[in-house]
Amino acid sequence: MADEAQPATLGDNGEKAIIPQKVYLKDVSLETPNSPDIFTREWKPQLGIEIDNQVASVAEDTWEVVLSVTATVKVGEATAFLAEVHQAGIFTLKGFEPERLQRLHNVYCLRTLYPFACAALSDLVTKGGFPQLVLAPMNFEALYEKRLQQAQADEAGSAQH
């Protein structure tokens, strides 16, 4: 896991490389279906967060990774806002076997994109007239391991039928 912590550079001998090329917002949206009424209510928000990601090859050894973060805040039964950010990055990941590459996409790349997504989401919500939204850190390593375990359990269950 040490090579996930620090980006590597390409050597003349074709060694492994982890190089973030670009970080950008791919899509953003903010819906405030109950405004302006929501601003007159006592602010006791209930926050729901959904996280997803997609990976697409854009060139040899280069991928676009998109982290989607959706925040839904309700006050009582009324939706105060639904904010969504698709934070993207282009990463060169060279010299890794497929399993390791998949881990880099789902851990290193998402860990890199998450702070940008959080900042964009907070800015969007604040511009919508709501209090700043500060999201807790995410453990993408644990999320990835959980997904792997779930996939293995699903595979074992379908093999028994």
Protein Blocks (a to p, Z undefined) as FASTA:
>chain_A
ZZmmpccdddfkopacdddfbdcdfbdcdddfkbcklmmpccddddddddddddddfbeh
iacddddddddddehjbcfbdcddddddddddehiafklmmmmmmmmmmmmmmmmmmmmm
mmmmmmnopacdddddddfklmmmmmmmmmmmmmmmmmmZZ
